[in-house]
Amino acid sequence: MRTLLMAATATVALAAAPAYAADPAPNTFFLSRTDVGISTKGDTDYDWDAQGWIGGDENRLWVKSTGNLGRGPDRADVQVLYSHALSEFWDVQAGVREAVEPASRTYGVLGVQGLAPYWFAIDAAAFLSDQGRLSARLEGNYELTLTQRIFTEPYAVVRAAAAKDAKLLEGAGITDTEAGLRVRYEFSRKIAPYVGVAWTHRYGETARLWKAAGGEADEASLRMGVRLLF
């Protein structure tokens, strides 16, 4: 299955190459959020969410990475995706994802990313693992301007899986939901420190697996970090 996924990714990349080459001189984009969190129990963890692309208006190569270290089992993954514009505000994305923690898995990825009505930012993707397991992730956020330098960003994430994977600490169905709020101060568009709160709830078998591995079914934390935009 892993060989099949890698072959499919290579096929997508080769098919995209002529369209990518037809774009004008490529642009680049990079956005990252890195923060430290202190839970209601006094535990500390470190979190990152980074993504960037190179390309033109229609065709782009994306790299995305998310992870969490410290409190409970570690999580980390990276995605490499080809993206093609469906419209002015929506892109379809396909590629490969590699999970590093809490277990190693390779996935094929198919998703969409863009702006829904009223400027809600949406990132939705389905993942098919090298073991034939289907899972999905949906993230949405909305940015509110308070002043010329202060912005607030509520967000929510939902994850689900079609079958249990004990090594990934995930059951079947909705595995977990996450919600939070960030408030940032922009010294410039490129550098902005922020504070926020985050709450995570895990469901059913996922909660039981997570607790058995030393984690918590429900987590709430105060977070402080920095956003970089280039």
Helices and strands as residue ranges (DSSP letters): H 2-22, E 27-39, E 44-55, E 59-69, E 75-85, E 90-101, E 105-116, G 117-119, E 120-129, E 134-141, E 144-145, E 150-161, G 166-168, E 173-185, E 191-202, H 204-212, E 218-229
